[in-house]
Amino acid sequence: MARGQRRFRLTLHYDGTRFFGWQMQPEVRTVQGELQTTLERLTGAHRTVTAAGRTDRGVHATGQVVAVALPPRWSAVTLLRALNARLPEDIWVAEAQAVPSGFHPRYDATAREYGYRLGLTPAARSPFHRAWCWPLAHLTGDTASTAADLDVEALHAAAALLPGERSFAAFARAGQEHRGDRCTVTEARWAPWDLGTEFTILANRFLHHMVRYLVGTMVDIARGRRPLDDMRAMLEGNEEGLVTSPPAPAAGLFLRRVSYPAHAIAHITAIPDDSATDSGNAATVADAPPESARNVPFADPAALDSDTDRPLAGSANHS
């Protein structure tokens, strides 16, 4: 980080449906690309954003953590409001926080939590739900048989096998030998949600597609398509002749939380974005016209109105 700059930690929510994942790629839309483009428009210079992890195409987040360095004139409050005024509608900054200059969202993380939703009722196939779950209810006009044919108790039994420190190589995409394949899972459980059941898994790290392979295999077990012993054998490294089931669709997967030791973010106050719920603040950034806000490619925070982040009268805007 350049001398004199301030480092900020941002907690992001994003709907991954229209993104080709987190990481920048040429000629496709990514979360990192949108965020860096918006920061460049705000500050007049390229800003590299580092994330806690790279989510794949179609995967969502309600707790992705990123870090960026900015000139000292920026504050957490101003940064959060300015970004939420200009980012596309499928990205939202939930929290901004000034952190020590050495903070790294990936290497300082001690744990990550993912969630996966299975839709087990016909309503899960609604266009207002299916983009954020794996809808498994049967397509049939017979309401007596529309529920998913799934043994939820078998899901619980499969999840109970996961906690502990072991190799998850059998549940990862090939070609990651250089990273190592051992992970420590501290929590793995299924619990009800409004339209079905939701899987929560907490671990120190995850391999590529690991959660989706685990869920796909657990669902096949719960459908009676393979025995529970298959999962036990693959987890114990006795998978000769066994392969995982196809990975669960990306739409049901959420990066929900990333945890850090206290010293990594010590004595720094987080600034949440309460503009959506603070009904007493009539002049929040949410009230700013989104198009005119995005038409300002460079914004000096010293020239922004502190309540709305719109330029003060007479202030200069540069393209």
N, C-alpha and C positions, 0 to 999 in steps of 0.2 A: 504494500500500500504506500502511495506517495506521501512524503512528509507533509504534515499540515492538514491532511484529510481526515474526515470522520467516517467511522465504519458503522453501518446500520444493519440490523437484523430485521427482516420482514417475514411475517407469517402470511402465506398465501392460500386462498381458496381458488380452485379453478375447475370448470367443467371441461373434462378432457375430450368430449365428443368430437369437436372440430379441430383438435390439435394433433399433430404428428409427434406427440410426446413432449417432454421438457426440453431436450437438447436442441440447440441450433442446428438446422440442416438447410442446405441450399434449396431455394424455390418452394419450400413448404412452410406451413404455419406451425410454429412451436411456441410454447409458453415463454421460454427464455428469449426467443426472438422478439416477441411482443413487448416483454418487459424492458429489454435493452433498448428497443426502438423508442419506447415512451420516455425512458430516462435520458436518452440522447436529445430528444426534443425539449425536455425540461431543462437540461443543463448545458446544452450546446456542445457536448463532447461525448465520445463513446464511453460507456460504463459497462464493465464486465460484471455479470451477476453470477454468483456461485451458489449452487443448491445443495441441500442435504442429500439428495438422491435424484436419479434420473427416472422419472416415470415414463412408461411406454405410451405408444399411441392409444388414445381412447381412455387412459386411466385418469381418474379424478384425484383431487386433493382438497382436504379441509384443514391441513396442517403442514403443508410444505414450508420449509424454512430456507431462506436465501439471505445472502449478504452482499452488500455493495458499498464501495467507498465513494464519498462525495466531498465537495469543498466544505469548509467549516461553517459557511453561512447557512447551510441547511440544518434544520432541526427535525426531530422525529415527527412532530406534529405537522409541520409544513410538508414534509415528504409524503406522509400518509395521505393527507388531503389532496395534494397535487396529483399523486398517482391515481387515486380513486376517481378523480375528475376526468382523467384522460385515458385510462386503460380500457380495453374493450369489455363488454358486458360479461364475458365468461371468465374474467379474472377479477378478483377482489382482494385487496390488502386488508387483512383483519387486524393486524397489529404491526406497529413500527417501534423499534427500540435501538437506541444508541448502545453499542457494545465495545469492549476493548479491541484495540487494533489487531490483536492476534487471533480474534475469533474466526473459526472456520466451520461453516455449517455441516460439512461432511465429516471431517476428521475429529471434531470435538464431540460429535453425537455419541451418546452412550446407548441409546435404544431408539427403535422406530416401531410405530404401530400402524398396521394396515387393517382395513375392514373390508369384508366382501358380503354383498347382499344377494340372497336368492329370493326371487319372487315366487311364492307358492300359491297365489290366488289369481283368478282371471284378471283382476284389476291391475296386476303387475304388467300386463301387456298394453296398458294404456300408453299413448305417446307421451303422457306426462310423467310416466314412471319407468318405462322400459329402457330409457337411455342411462339409467343409474342402477340397474340390477340385472340379474340373469333370470328372465321370466321362464319358469318351468311348468306352469299350469298347462294342461292339455288344450289343444285347439279342437273344441267340440261344442256342438250346440246343446249337449246334454249337461245341464247344470249339476247333476249328481256326480258327474265324472270329470269335471273341469279341474279339480284340485290336482296338484302335482303328486305323482306316485312316488313318494319319497319317505323313507324311514328316518325320521329326525333323530331317533335314538341311535341309529347307526352313525349319524354325523357326530354325535357326542362321543361315541366310542372311538371313532377315528381321530378326533381332535385330541383326545386324552393321551394318544401315543406321542404327540409332538413335543411337549416340553422337555428340555434338557439340552445338553451340548453334544452335538454329533454332526456327521457329514450329511448334507442334504443334496449331494451330487446327483442322486437319482431323480430329484425334483427340480433340476435346473437345466437350462439350455446348454448344449455342448459348447466347448471352447473356452471355458473359464478357469482352466487349471492354474494359471498364473495368479489368480486372486485367492485361491484356496476355497474350500467348500464346506468348512465347518462353521456352524452358526449356533448360538445359544438362544433357544426359545424359552421365554419365561412365562408366557401366557398363551393359551390357545383354547378358544371356547366358541360355542354357538349359542346364540340367545335370540328370542323372538324379536321381530320388528313388525311394523304395521301390516306389511304385505307378505310376510314370510319369516325368514330366519336370517341372521347376520353373523358372520364369522369374524372374530377378533383375534389377531395374532400379534404378539409383541416379542421382538428379538433384538439382539445387538446389531445384526446385519441380515441382509437378504440377498440371495442369489437371483440371477436374471430369470424372471417368470416363475420364481419359486412359489409365491402365494397362489398363482393361477393354476399351476400344476397340482399343488396340494388340494385346492378346492375341486378341480376337475376330477381328481381321483376319489376324494371323499364323496362327491355326488354319485359317481358310479357305484361306489360301495353302498350308498344309501338307496340306490335304485335296484340293488340286487344283481348288478352286472358283473361284480367281482367280489371276492371275499375280503374281509378285514385283514386277514393274514397277509395279503399282498402288500398292504401299506406297512405292516409291521416288518416284513422281510426287506422291503426297500429302505426303510429307515435304519435297519440293523446292518445294511450292507450285504445282505444275502439275496440280492435281486437277480441272480442268474436266470436269464430267460424272461424276466419281468420288465415291463416298461410302464411308465405312468399313463394314465388316461389323458386324452387331449386337454390342453389348458382351458380353464374356464374363460369365458369372454371378458375382454378388458372392461366393458361397461359397468360391471358390478364392483370394481376394485377402487378403493379410496386409500390414499396415504393420509392418515388421520392425525398423527402426532410424531414429533421428533423430540427426544429428551436430551438435556445437556447437564453437565455438572455445574454446581453453583458458581464455581470460580470463573467459568467461561463467560458468564453474563452477570457477574457480581456487581452489586450496588448501582445498577442502571435501571431506570424506571421504564416500563413498557407503556406505550401509548396505544390503547385500543381504538378502533374506528367505531365510535358509538353514534355516528351521524344517522344511521338508519333507525335508531331507537330513541334518540334524544329529541323528543317532541317539543321541548322547551326552547330549542335553538332553532330559530326560524331562518337563520342565514348560514346553514351548513353547506359544505361543498356539494351535497346531493342535490341542492337546489340550483346549482349552476347549470346553464344550458350545456349539454354534453358536446354538441358540435362546435360551439364557439370556443369552449375550453380546449378542445383538441386542435383547433385551428391556430393556437398559440404555440409555435414550435420551440420557443425558448422562454423560460420564465426565471427571472432572478427573484429568489424568495424575499429579498429586501423590498421588492416592488410589488408584492402581493398583499392584498387585503387579508388580514389575519383571520377573518371569519369565513371568507368564501374562497380564498386562493385565486380570485379573479384579479387581473392587473388593476392597480390604482390608477385613477384618472391622471393622464399625462405621463405615465410610465412608458418606457420604450420596450417594444417587443421586436426581436430579431429573428430572421429566418435563416 
